[in-house]
Amino acid sequence: MRPFVIRYNQNVIVFPMKIEDEIKQGAFKTQHLKTHVNLLYTAGWAGLKITHVLKPFKVTLQQFNLLRILRGKKGEPASIKELTERMLDKSSNASRLVDKLILKKLVVKSPCDEDNRRVEVVITPDGLELVNRASVAVESEIQSMFSTLSDEEARRLNELLDKARG
């Protein structure tokens, strides 16, 4: 397997693509343990690559995820609760992310008309333009990251991951 090389903050990180080689471990006790470690490692690898792609856009992976959710709302507002429920990283603080995106003028929030305890968040035109440009770069990187898999292999991997989550 060919290694993956990324330059990040003047460091070179090489991913040899075989989990045992990367973490310098012999055989795993069980295939299920290997799968768990491989999933965690691969998620970190993919996240690092996308973080690198998003750097020129000055948004984090979590901020990008939030902007994509809001873009999908097609101008309709979303509550902080809805954003939290839909985010990929459930440990992210959606309220804090929204505040950072407000400072960048990528989203706006306002009190909800029906419930003044709730706030509604909407993507701005600048936010929409940024998420559209960043999405092109991210989708290209994702295509490249998984170019070693056929469409059928990717479909099967998705089925297995869905099955693993029950």
OpenMM code with the backbone's topology and positions (N, CA, C; nanometers):
from openmm import Vec3, app, unit

residues = "MET ARG PRO PHE VAL ILE ARG TYR ASN GLN ASN VAL ILE VAL PHE PRO MET LYS ILE GLU ASP GLU ILE LYS GLN GLY ALA PHE LYS THR GLN HIS LEU LYS THR HIS VAL ASN LEU LEU TYR THR ALA GLY TRP ALA GLY LEU LYS ILE THR HIS VAL LEU LYS PRO PHE LYS VAL THR LEU GLN GLN PHE ASN LEU LEU ARG ILE LEU ARG GLY LYS LYS GLY GLU PRO ALA SER ILE LYS GLU LEU THR GLU ARG MET LEU ASP LYS SER SER ASN ALA SER ARG LEU VAL ASP LYS LEU ILE LEU LYS LYS LEU VAL VAL LYS SER PRO CYS ASP GLU ASP ASN ARG ARG VAL GLU VAL VAL ILE THR PRO ASP GLY LEU GLU LEU VAL ASN ARG ALA SER VAL ALA VAL GLU SER GLU ILE GLN SER MET PHE SER THR LEU SER ASP GLU GLU ALA ARG ARG LEU ASN GLU LEU LEU ASP LYS ALA ARG GLY".split()
positions = [
    Vec3(0.0843, -0.1187, 0.0000),
    Vec3(0.0000, 0.0000, 0.0000),
    Vec3(0.0881, 0.1241, 0.0000),
    Vec3(0.0415, 0.2275, -0.0688),
    Vec3(0.1222, 0.3484, -0.0767),
    Vec3(0.0976, 0.4347, 0.0471),
    Vec3(0.2013, 0.5025, 0.0957),
    Vec3(0.1825, 0.5889, 0.2130),
    Vec3(0.1153, 0.7194, 0.1735),
    Vec3(0.0506, 0.7806, 0.2688),
    Vec3(-0.0090, 0.9123, 0.2521),
    Vec3(0.0795, 1.0114, 0.3269),
    Vec3(0.1164, 1.1202, 0.2610),
    Vec3(0.2034, 1.2206, 0.3226),
    Vec3(0.1281, 1.3525, 0.3274),
    Vec3(0.1323, 1.4192, 0.4419),
    Vec3(0.0711, 1.5516, 0.4552),
    Vec3(0.1701, 1.6434, 0.5248),
    Vec3(0.1748, 1.7659, 0.4779),
    Vec3(0.2563, 1.8684, 0.5419),
    Vec3(0.1620, 1.9570, 0.6220),
    Vec3(0.1884, 1.9683, 0.7509),
    Vec3(0.1001, 2.0420, 0.8405),
    Vec3(0.1858, 2.1191, 0.9391),
    Vec3(0.1720, 2.2526, 0.9405),
    Vec3(0.2507, 2.3389, 1.0298),
    Vec3(0.4001, 2.3083, 1.0218),
    Vec3(0.4523, 2.3009, 0.9015),
    Vec3(0.5935, 2.2758, 0.8736),
    Vec3(0.6409, 2.1382, 0.9198),
    Vec3(0.5504, 2.0477, 0.9504),
    Vec3(0.5840, 1.9102, 0.9841),
    Vec3(0.5389, 1.8210, 0.8700),
    Vec3(0.6059, 1.7101, 0.8538),
    Vec3(0.5642, 1.6110, 0.7552),
    Vec3(0.5127, 1.4900, 0.8313),
    Vec3(0.3886, 1.4521, 0.8016),
    Vec3(0.3271, 1.3370, 0.8670),
    Vec3(0.3047, 1.2306, 0.7598),
    Vec3(0.3550, 1.1100, 0.7827),
    Vec3(0.3413, 1.0017, 0.6860),
    Vec3(0.2485, 0.8956, 0.7443),
    Vec3(0.1472, 0.8591, 0.6665),
    Vec3(0.0524, 0.7550, 0.7056),
    Vec3(0.0770, 0.6339, 0.6153),
    Vec3(0.1356, 0.5246, 0.6674),
    Vec3(0.1665, 0.4112, 0.5808),
    Vec3(0.0454, 0.3318, 0.5331),
    Vec3(-0.0725, 0.3600, 0.5827),
    Vec3(-0.1971, 0.3001, 0.5368),
    Vec3(-0.2226, 0.1590, 0.5892),
    Vec3(-0.1369, 0.1039, 0.6690),
    Vec3(-0.1644, -0.0253, 0.7320),
    Vec3(-0.1609, -0.0022, 0.8819),
    Vec3(-0.2718, -0.0274, 0.9486),
    Vec3(-0.2880, 0.0116, 1.0880),
    Vec3(-0.1800, -0.0482, 1.1778),
    Vec3(-0.1447, -0.1745, 1.1578),
    Vec3(-0.0411, -0.2357, 1.2417),
    Vec3(0.0926, -0.1635, 1.2270),
    Vec3(0.1258, -0.1235, 1.1039),
    Vec3(0.2510, -0.0516, 1.0806),
    Vec3(0.2465, 0.0868, 1.1441),
    Vec3(0.1344, 0.1539, 1.1277),
    Vec3(0.1249, 0.2919, 1.1769),
    Vec3(0.1377, 0.2996, 1.3283),
    Vec3(0.0711, 0.2118, 1.3987),
    Vec3(0.0755, 0.2210, 1.5451),
    Vec3(0.1785, 0.1246, 1.6045),
    Vec3(0.2553, 0.0625, 1.5141),
    Vec3(0.3650, -0.0267, 1.5557),
    Vec3(0.3164, -0.1360, 1.6515),
    Vec3(0.2151, -0.2065, 1.6046),
    Vec3(0.1577, -0.3147, 1.6836),
    Vec3(0.1572, -0.4415, 1.6008),
    Vec3(0.1795, -0.5519, 1.6668),
    Vec3(0.1692, -0.6813, 1.6000),
    Vec3(0.0237, -0.7157, 1.5801),
    Vec3(-0.0055, -0.8418, 1.5862),
    Vec3(-0.1428, -0.8870, 1.5650),
    Vec3(-0.2341, -0.8356, 1.6756),
    Vec3(-0.3554, -0.8005, 1.6372),
    Vec3(-0.4570, -0.7604, 1.7343),
    Vec3(-0.5163, -0.8850, 1.7983),
    Vec3(-0.5654, -0.8702, 1.9202),
    Vec3(-0.6256, -0.9817, 1.9926),
    Vec3(-0.7472, -1.0366, 1.9175),
    Vec3(-0.8303, -0.9443, 1.8635),
    Vec3(-0.9464, -0.9861, 1.7841),
    Vec3(-0.9630, -0.8904, 1.6664),
    Vec3(-1.0356, -0.9348, 1.5664),
    Vec3(-1.0656, -0.8488, 1.4519),
    Vec3(-1.1535, -0.7309, 1.4928),
    Vec3(-1.2392, -0.7499, 1.5935),
    Vec3(-1.3243, -0.6402, 1.6395),
    Vec3(-1.2408, -0.5295, 1.7040),
    Vec3(-1.1394, -0.5659, 1.7812),
    Vec3(-1.0496, -0.4656, 1.8395),
    Vec3(-0.9737, -0.3923, 1.7293),
    Vec3(-0.9284, -0.4660, 1.6300),
    Vec3(-0.8582, -0.4044, 1.5172),
    Vec3(-0.9509, -0.3067, 1.4439),
    Vec3(-1.0755, -0.3472, 1.4252),
    Vec3(-1.1723, -0.2599, 1.3578),
    Vec3(-1.1915, -0.1305, 1.4355),
    Vec3(-1.2045, -0.1420, 1.5666),
    Vec3(-1.2227, -0.0230, 1.6502),
    Vec3(-1.1040, 0.0724, 1.6357),
    Vec3(-0.9847, 0.0220, 1.6505),
    Vec3(-0.8642, 0.1051, 1.6386),
    Vec3(-0.8540, 0.1632, 1.4974),
    Vec3(-0.8825, 0.0815, 1.3979),
    Vec3(-0.8736, 0.1275, 1.2596),
    Vec3(-0.9748, 0.2386, 1.2304),
    Vec3(-1.0965, 0.2253, 1.2846),
    Vec3(-1.1978, 0.3302, 1.2664),
    Vec3(-1.1528, 0.4619, 1.3300),
    Vec3(-1.1030, 0.4542, 1.4533),
    Vec3(-1.0568, 0.5751, 1.5212),
    Vec3(-0.9412, 0.6392, 1.4462),
    Vec3(-0.8464, 0.5579, 1.4036),
    Vec3(-0.7301, 0.6088, 1.3327),
    Vec3(-0.7704, 0.6704, 1.1985),
    Vec3(-0.8558, 0.6006, 1.1254),
    Vec3(-0.8985, 0.6485, 0.9940),
    Vec3(-0.9799, 0.7772, 1.0057),
    Vec3(-1.0636, 0.7869, 1.1078),
    Vec3(-1.1395, 0.9109, 1.1300),
    Vec3(-1.0441, 1.0270, 1.1568),
    Vec3(-0.9408, 1.0032, 1.2365),
    Vec3(-0.8413, 1.1072, 1.2623),
    Vec3(-0.7660, 1.1463, 1.1363),
    Vec3(-0.7299, 1.0471, 1.0556),
    Vec3(-0.6607, 1.0701, 0.9286),
    Vec3(-0.7468, 1.1546, 0.8346),
    Vec3(-0.8726, 1.1170, 0.8203),
    Vec3(-0.9631, 1.1901, 0.7316),
    Vec3(-0.9882, 1.3312, 0.7841),
    Vec3(-1.0065, 1.3441, 0.9151),
    Vec3(-1.0285, 1.4760, 0.9745),
    Vec3(-0.9100, 1.5681, 0.9545),
    Vec3(-0.7894, 1.5149, 0.9689),
    Vec3(-0.6686, 1.5950, 0.9489),
    Vec3(-0.6579, 1.6434, 0.8048),
    Vec3(-0.6893, 1.5557, 0.7100),
    Vec3(-0.6839, 1.5951, 0.5687),
    Vec3(-0.7855, 1.7054, 0.5379),
    Vec3(-0.9073, 1.6917, 0.5889),
    Vec3(-1.0095, 1.7930, 0.5618),
    Vec3(-0.9759, 1.9235, 0.6344),
    Vec3(-0.9225, 1.9135, 0.7550),
    Vec3(-0.8779, 2.0334, 0.8280),
    Vec3(-0.7750, 2.1095, 0.7457),
    Vec3(-0.6844, 2.0368, 0.6847),
    Vec3(-0.5809, 2.0973, 0.6005),
    Vec3(-0.6434, 2.1691, 0.4799),
    Vec3(-0.7440, 2.1073, 0.4182),
    Vec3(-0.8131, 2.1665, 0.3029),
    Vec3(-0.8904, 2.2922, 0.3443),
    Vec3(-0.9470, 2.2926, 0.4653),
    Vec3(-1.0282, 2.4064, 0.5114),
    Vec3(-0.9446, 2.5249, 0.5599),
    Vec3(-0.8171, 2.5031, 0.5847),
    Vec3(-0.7318, 2.6082, 0.6399),
    Vec3(-0.7376, 2.7397, 0.5598),
    Vec3(-0.7287, 2.7374, 0.4270),
    Vec3(-0.7370, 2.8641, 0.3516),
    Vec3(-0.8710, 2.9364, 0.3661),
    Vec3(-0.9749, 2.8629, 0.4043),
    Vec3(-1.1073, 2.9229, 0.4204),
    Vec3(-1.1283, 2.9779, 0.5614),
    Vec3(-1.0307, 2.9526, 0.6494),
    Vec3(-1.0326, 3.0029, 0.7875),
    Vec3(-1.1553, 2.9556, 0.8673),
    Vec3(-1.1943, 2.8312, 0.8444),
    Vec3(-1.3001, 2.7692, 0.9247),
    Vec3(-1.2518, 2.6315, 0.9698),
    Vec3(-1.3010, 2.5895, 1.0844),
    Vec3(-1.2699, 2.4563, 1.1348),
    Vec3(-1.3640, 2.3546, 1.0718),
    Vec3(-1.3321, 2.2286, 1.0909),
    Vec3(-1.4177, 2.1220, 1.0411),
    Vec3(-1.5575, 2.1309, 1.1022),
    Vec3(-1.5658, 2.1617, 1.2322),
    Vec3(-1.6951, 2.1731, 1.2997),
    Vec3(-1.7738, 2.2945, 1.2473),
    Vec3(-1.7046, 2.4070, 1.2236),
    Vec3(-1.7713, 2.5249, 1.1681),
    Vec3(-1.8223, 2.4966, 1.0267),
    Vec3(-1.7415, 2.4265, 0.9488),
    Vec3(-1.7819, 2.3888, 0.8132),
    Vec3(-1.9070, 2.3006, 0.8174),
    Vec3(-1.9092, 2.2049, 0.9085),
    Vec3(-2.0254, 2.1167, 0.9242),
    Vec3(-2.1500, 2.1985, 0.9561),
    Vec3(-2.1366, 2.2937, 1.0465),
    Vec3(-2.2498, 2.3785, 1.0850),
    Vec3(-2.2972, 2.4622, 0.9648),
    Vec3(-2.2038, 2.5177, 0.8879),
    Vec3(-2.2402, 2.5957, 0.7691),
    Vec3(-2.3120, 2.5085, 0.6657),
    Vec3(-2.2681, 2.3849, 0.6505),
    Vec3(-2.3349, 2.2943, 0.5560),
    Vec3(-2.4774, 2.2632, 0.6010),
    Vec3(-2.4956, 2.2458, 0.7298),
    Vec3(-2.6316, 2.2215, 0.7821),
    Vec3(-2.7206, 2.3411, 0.7500),
    Vec3(-2.6685, 2.4612, 0.7759),
    Vec3(-2.7471, 2.5821, 0.7504),
    Vec3(-2.7723, 2.6028, 0.6012),
    Vec3(-2.6757, 2.5699, 0.5179),
    Vec3(-2.6970, 2.5799, 0.3731),
    Vec3(-2.8125, 2.4888, 0.3318),
    Vec3(-2.8188, 2.3708, 0.3898),
    Vec3(-2.9251, 2.2759, 0.3591),
    Vec3(-3.0627, 2.3241, 0.4016),
    Vec3(-3.0686, 2.4203, 0.4921),
    Vec3(-3.1973, 2.4757, 0.5367),
    Vec3(-3.2559, 2.5741, 0.4340),
    Vec3(-3.1771, 2.6096, 0.3325),
    Vec3(-3.2228, 2.6960, 0.2226),
    Vec3(-3.2858, 2.8267, 0.2710),
    Vec3(-3.2149, 2.8937, 0.3631),
    Vec3(-3.2611, 3.0236, 0.4123),
    Vec3(-3.3513, 3.0161, 0.5335),
    Vec3(-3.4006, 2.8980, 0.5665),
    Vec3(-3.4840, 2.8814, 0.6858),
    Vec3(-3.3941, 2.8798, 0.8093),
    Vec3(-3.4420, 2.9334, 0.9203),
    Vec3(-3.3594, 2.9341, 1.0420),
    Vec3(-3.3510, 2.7959, 1.1072),
    Vec3(-3.2459, 2.7790, 1.1859),
    Vec3(-3.2289, 2.6569, 1.2651),
    Vec3(-3.2022, 2.6976, 1.4087),
    Vec3(-3.2549, 2.6213, 1.5010),
    Vec3(-3.2268, 2.6472, 1.6423),
    Vec3(-3.0922, 2.5850, 1.6781),
    Vec3(-3.0351, 2.6296, 1.7886),
    Vec3(-2.9105, 2.5713, 1.8383),
    Vec3(-2.9318, 2.4222, 1.8651),
    Vec3(-3.0478, 2.3867, 1.9187),
    Vec3(-3.0783, 2.2458, 1.9464),
    Vec3(-3.0753, 2.1632, 1.8186),
    Vec3(-3.1372, 2.2143, 1.7131),
    Vec3(-3.1381, 2.1423, 1.5857),
    Vec3(-2.9967, 2.1278, 1.5309),
    Vec3(-2.9175, 2.2333, 1.5390),
    Vec3(-2.7794, 2.2266, 1.4908),
    Vec3(-2.7004, 2.1210, 1.5678),
    Vec3(-2.7169, 2.1189, 1.6992),
    Vec3(-2.6463, 2.0209, 1.7828),
    Vec3(-2.6858, 1.8792, 1.7438),
    Vec3(-2.8149, 1.8565, 1.7218),
    Vec3(-2.8633, 1.7229, 1.6856),
    Vec3(-2.8095, 1.6766, 1.5510),
    Vec3(-2.7883, 1.7693, 1.4587),
    Vec3(-2.7487, 1.7329, 1.3232),
    Vec3(-2.5980, 1.7331, 1.3007),
    Vec3(-2.5214, 1.7873, 1.3953),
    Vec3(-2.3768, 1.7938, 1.3770),
    Vec3(-2.3138, 1.6546, 1.3813),
    Vec3(-2.2078, 1.6358, 1.3028),
    Vec3(-2.1379, 1.5078, 1.3002),
    Vec3(-2.0638, 1.4827, 1.4308),
    Vec3(-2.0034, 1.5873, 1.4859),
    Vec3(-1.9294, 1.5757, 1.6122),
    Vec3(-2.0240, 1.6168, 1.7244),
    Vec3(-2.0816, 1.5194, 1.7909),
    Vec3(-2.1817, 1.5467, 1.8946),
    Vec3(-2.1224, 1.6149, 2.0171),
    Vec3(-1.9893, 1.6149, 2.0300),
    Vec3(-1.9282, 1.6817, 2.1446),
    Vec3(-1.9019, 1.8300, 2.1175),
    Vec3(-1.9287, 1.8759, 1.9947),
    Vec3(-1.9090, 2.0172, 1.9620),
    Vec3(-2.0115, 2.1039, 2.0338),
    Vec3(-1.9704, 2.2229, 2.0707),
    Vec3(-2.0584, 2.3200, 2.1344),
    Vec3(-2.1149, 2.4104, 2.0247),
    Vec3(-2.2343, 2.3800, 1.9781),
    Vec3(-2.2935, 2.4529, 1.8656),
    Vec3(-2.3093, 2.6010, 1.8964),
    Vec3(-2.3450, 2.6349, 2.0190),
    Vec3(-2.3630, 2.7753, 2.0559),
    Vec3(-2.2313, 2.8523, 2.0415),
    Vec3(-2.1231, 2.7936, 2.0870),
    Vec3(-1.9915, 2.8577, 2.0763),
    Vec3(-1.9496, 2.8683, 1.9295),
    Vec3(-1.9758, 2.7632, 1.8507),
    Vec3(-1.9423, 2.7667, 1.7084),
    Vec3(-2.0208, 2.8764, 1.6369),
    Vec3(-2.1482, 2.8902, 1.6704),
    Vec3(-2.2306, 2.9952, 1.6106),
    Vec3(-2.1728, 3.1322, 1.6441),
    Vec3(-2.1332, 3.1523, 1.7696),
    Vec3(-2.0753, 3.2812, 1.8089),
    Vec3(-1.9497, 3.3133, 1.7278),
    Vec3(-1.8667, 3.2133, 1.7036),
    Vec3(-1.7454, 3.2352, 1.6234),
    Vec3(-1.7804, 3.2665, 1.4781),
    Vec3(-1.8829, 3.2005, 1.4255),
    Vec3(-1.9249, 3.2268, 1.2875),
    Vec3(-1.9911, 3.3636, 1.2747),
    Vec3(-2.0549, 3.4109, 1.3809),
    Vec3(-2.1114, 3.5464, 1.3810),
    Vec3(-1.9984, 3.6483, 1.3685),
    Vec3(-1.8909, 3.6289, 1.4436),
    Vec3(-1.7760, 3.7198, 1.4375),
    Vec3(-1.7163, 3.7250, 1.2968),
    Vec3(-1.7257, 3.6147, 1.2241),
    Vec3(-1.6749, 3.6081, 1.0868),
    Vec3(-1.7790, 3.6551, 0.9849),
    Vec3(-1.8976, 3.6930, 1.0351),
    Vec3(-2.0086, 3.7408, 0.9521),
    Vec3(-2.0586, 3.6337, 0.8539),
    Vec3(-2.0524, 3.5076, 0.8984),
    Vec3(-2.0973, 3.3964, 0.8146),
    Vec3(-2.2374, 3.3489, 0.8516),
    Vec3(-2.2827, 3.3819, 0.9731),
    Vec3(-2.4184, 3.3517, 1.0177),
    Vec3(-2.4690, 3.4684, 1.1016),
    Vec3(-2.6007, 3.4736, 1.1185),
    Vec3(-2.6628, 3.5687, 1.2110),
    Vec3(-2.7591, 3.4901, 1.2990),
    Vec3(-2.7803, 3.5416, 1.4197),
    Vec3(-2.8803, 3.4780, 1.5057),
    Vec3(-2.9729, 3.5852, 1.5587),
    Vec3(-3.0953, 3.5436, 1.5840),
    Vec3(-3.1955, 3.6361, 1.6363),
    Vec3(-3.2904, 3.5573, 1.7262),
    Vec3(-3.3602, 3.6283, 1.8162),
    Vec3(-3.4563, 3.5588, 1.9029),
    Vec3(-3.5697, 3.4993, 1.8199),
    Vec3(-3.6184, 3.3871, 1.8638),
    Vec3(-3.7317, 3.3215, 1.7984),
    Vec3(-3.8588, 3.3985, 1.8322),
    Vec3(-3.9446, 3.4209, 1.7328),
    Vec3(-4.0692, 3.4937, 1.7545),
    Vec3(-4.1628, 3.4212, 1.8511),
    Vec3(-4.1679, 3.2877, 1.8421),
    Vec3(-4.2607, 3.2102, 1.9242),
    Vec3(-4.2090, 3.1805, 2.0648),
    Vec3(-4.0757, 3.1778, 2.0815),
    Vec3(-4.0166, 3.1413, 2.2104),
    Vec3(-3.8917, 3.2250, 2.2312),
    Vec3(-3.9007, 3.3286, 2.3143),
    Vec3(-3.7878, 3.4209, 2.3286),
    Vec3(-3.6680, 3.3598, 2.4022),
    Vec3(-3.6825, 3.2376, 2.4541),
    Vec3(-3.5684, 3.1679, 2.5143),
    Vec3(-3.4826, 3.1013, 2.4076),
    Vec3(-3.5397, 3.0848, 2.2892),
    Vec3(-3.4728, 3.0156, 2.1792),
    Vec3(-3.4178, 3.1172, 2.0800),
    Vec3(-3.3024, 3.0861, 2.0193),
    Vec3(-3.2495, 3.1710, 1.9126),
    Vec3(-3.2519, 3.0934, 1.7822),
    Vec3(-3.2648, 3.1681, 1.6739),
    Vec3(-3.2653, 3.1090, 1.5405),
    Vec3(-3.1410, 3.1549, 1.4668),
    Vec3(-3.0792, 3.0651, 1.3945),
    Vec3(-2.9547, 3.0922, 1.3237),
    Vec3(-2.9804, 3.0769, 1.1740),
    Vec3(-2.9275, 3.1715, 1.0964),
    Vec3(-2.9416, 3.1695, 0.9513),
    Vec3(-2.8050, 3.1992, 0.8904),
    Vec3(-2.7739, 3.1322, 0.7816),
    Vec3(-2.6493, 3.1569, 0.7100),
    Vec3(-2.6598, 3.2886, 0.6333),
    Vec3(-2.5518, 3.3655, 0.6287),
    Vec3(-2.5487, 3.4918, 0.5543),
    Vec3(-2.5066, 3.4644, 0.4098),
    Vec3(-2.5239, 3.5615, 0.3210),
    Vec3(-2.4734, 3.5434, 0.1834),
    Vec3(-2.3225, 3.5134, 0.1807),
    Vec3(-2.2450, 3.5805, 0.2667),
    Vec3(-2.1004, 3.5518, 0.2736),
    Vec3(-2.0760, 3.4084, 0.3208),
    Vec3(-2.1559, 3.3626, 0.4173),
    Vec3(-2.1436, 3.2258, 0.4659),
    Vec3(-2.1772, 3.1253, 0.3584),
    Vec3(-2.2813, 3.1539, 0.2818),
    Vec3(-2.3220, 3.0656, 0.1729),
    Vec3(-2.2138, 3.0590, 0.0652),
    Vec3(-2.1568, 3.1726, 0.0336),
    Vec3(-2.0504, 3.1765, -0.0678),
    Vec3(-1.9290, 3.0979, -0.0195),
    Vec3(-1.8917, 3.1154, 0.1069),
    Vec3(-1.7763, 3.0440, 0.1612),
    Vec3(-1.8010, 2.8936, 0.1646),
    Vec3(-1.9158, 2.8501, 0.2128),
    Vec3(-1.9421, 2.7058, 0.2228),
    Vec3(-1.9493, 2.6425, 0.0835),
    Vec3(-1.9976, 2.7159, -0.0142),
    Vec3(-2.0009, 2.6624, -0.1506),
    Vec3(-1.8597, 2.6437, -0.2054),
    Vec3(-1.7731, 2.7421, -0.1861),
    Vec3(-1.6343, 2.7309, -0.2329),
    Vec3(-1.5596, 2.6211, -0.1572),
    Vec3(-1.5747, 2.6191, -0.0260),
    Vec3(-1.5058, 2.5187, 0.0555),
    Vec3(-1.5550, 2.3783, 0.0223),
    Vec3(-1.6830, 2.3646, -0.0067),
    Vec3(-1.7388, 2.2325, -0.0391),
    Vec3(-1.6738, 2.1730, -0.1632),
    Vec3(-1.6441, 2.2564, -0.2610),
    Vec3(-1.5774, 2.2073, -0.3823),
    Vec3(-1.4417, 2.1478, -0.3450),
    Vec3(-1.3661, 2.2193, -0.2633),
    Vec3(-1.2334, 2.1712, -0.2224),
    Vec3(-1.2442, 2.0456, -0.1355),
    Vec3(-1.3388, 2.0448, -0.0428),
    Vec3(-1.3559, 1.9299, 0.0475),
    Vec3(-1.3998, 1.8066, -0.0315),
    Vec3(-1.4973, 1.8222, -0.1199),
    Vec3(-1.5460, 1.7082, -0.1969),
    Vec3(-1.4377, 1.6519, -0.2878),
    Vec3(-1.3538, 1.7383, -0.3418),
    Vec3(-1.2413, 1.6930, -0.4236),
    Vec3(-1.1429, 1.6124, -0.3388),
    Vec3(-1.1152, 1.6594, -0.2197),
    Vec3(-1.0241, 1.5881, -0.1296),
    Vec3(-1.0820, 1.4538, -0.0877),
    Vec3(-1.2117, 1.4507, -0.0592),
    Vec3(-1.2758, 1.3243, -0.0211),
    Vec3(-1.2669, 1.2245, -0.1360),
    Vec3(-1.2911, 1.2712, -0.2567),
    Vec3(-1.2807, 1.1838, -0.3744),
    Vec3(-1.1391, 1.1280, -0.3849),
    Vec3(-1.0408, 1.2121, -0.3622),
    Vec3(-0.9011, 1.1695, -0.3670),
    Vec3(-0.8681, 1.0715, -0.2541),
    Vec3(-0.9165, 1.1011, -0.1327),
    Vec3(-0.8874, 1.0159, -0.0171),
    Vec3(-0.9357, 0.8730, -0.0379),
    Vec3(-1.0503, 0.8595, -0.0995),
    Vec3(-1.1093, 0.7274, -0.1137),
    Vec3(-1.1025, 0.6750, -0.2568),
    Vec3(-1.0100, 0.7293, -0.3354),
    Vec3(-0.9966, 0.6871, -0.4756),
    Vec3(-0.9495, 0.5427, -0.4889),
    Vec3(-0.8946, 0.4874, -0.3818),
    Vec3(-0.8503, 0.3479, -0.3867),
    Vec3(-0.9676, 0.2504, -0.3741),
    Vec3(-1.0860, 0.3012, -0.3393),
    Vec3(-1.2054, 0.2177, -0.3282),
    Vec3(-1.2921, 0.2348, -0.4527),
    Vec3(-1.3435, 0.1245, -0.5030),
    Vec3(-1.4417, 0.1333, -0.6117),
    Vec3(-1.5729, 0.1837, -0.5517),
    Vec3(-1.6667, 0.2226, -0.6379),
    Vec3(-1.7984, 0.2639, -0.5894),
    Vec3(-1.8649, 0.1508, -0.5120),
    Vec3(-1.8495, 0.0286, -0.5616),
    Vec3(-1.9094, -0.0873, -0.4941),
    Vec3(-1.8449, -0.1099, -0.3583),
    Vec3(-1.7142, -0.0954, -0.3472),
    Vec3(-1.6463, -0.1114, -0.2183),
    Vec3(-1.6899, -0.0020, -0.1203),
    Vec3(-1.7031, 0.1212, -0.1695),
    Vec3(-1.7488, 0.2315, -0.0834),
    Vec3(-1.8913, 0.2057, -0.0358),
    Vec3(-1.9773, 0.1585, -0.1255),
    Vec3(-2.1153, 0.1259, -0.0881),
    Vec3(-2.1167, 0.0178, 0.0192),
    Vec3(-2.0357, -0.0853, 0.0022),
    Vec3(-2.0309, -0.1958, 0.0980),
    Vec3(-1.9753, -0.1488, 0.2320),
    Vec3(-1.8723, -0.0661, 0.2277),
    Vec3(-1.8164, -0.0113, 0.3517),
    Vec3(-1.9226, 0.0691, 0.4261),
    Vec3(-1.9992, 0.1499, 0.3542),
    Vec3(-2.1080, 0.2260, 0.4173),
    Vec3(-2.2114, 0.1340, 0.4801),
    Vec3(-2.2463, 0.0278, 0.4107),
    Vec3(-2.3419, -0.0687, 0.4672),
    Vec3(-2.2882, -0.1299, 0.5957),
    Vec3(-2.1615, -0.1675, 0.5951),
    Vec3(-2.1014, -0.2294, 0.7139),
    Vec3(-2.0940, -0.1318, 0.8300),
    Vec3(-2.0605, -0.0071, 0.8022),
    Vec3(-2.0551, 0.0936, 0.9092),
    Vec3(-2.1941, 0.1195, 0.9665),
    Vec3(-2.2934, 0.1277, 0.8799),
    Vec3(-2.4314, 0.1441, 0.9271),
    Vec3(-2.4729, 0.0255, 1.0126),
    Vec3(-2.4371, -0.0951, 0.9692),
    Vec3(-2.4710, -0.2160, 1.0433),
    Vec3(-2.4015, -0.2177, 1.1802),
    Vec3(-2.2767, -0.1740, 1.1844),
    Vec3(-2.2017, -0.1727, 1.3110),
    Vec3(-2.2660, -0.0804, 1.4148),
    Vec3(-2.3262, 0.0297, 1.3685),
    Vec3(-2.3926, 0.1220, 1.4619),
    Vec3(-2.5289, 0.0707, 1.5039),
    Vec3(-2.5723, -0.0399, 1.4464),
    Vec3(-2.6990, -0.1015, 1.4877),
    Vec3(-2.8140, -0.0338, 1.4254),
] * unit.nanometer
topology = app.Topology()
chain = topology.addChain("A")
for resn in residues:
    res = topology.addResidue(resn, chain)
    for name in ("N", "CA", "C"):
        topology.addAtom(name, app.Element.getBySymbol(name[0]), res)
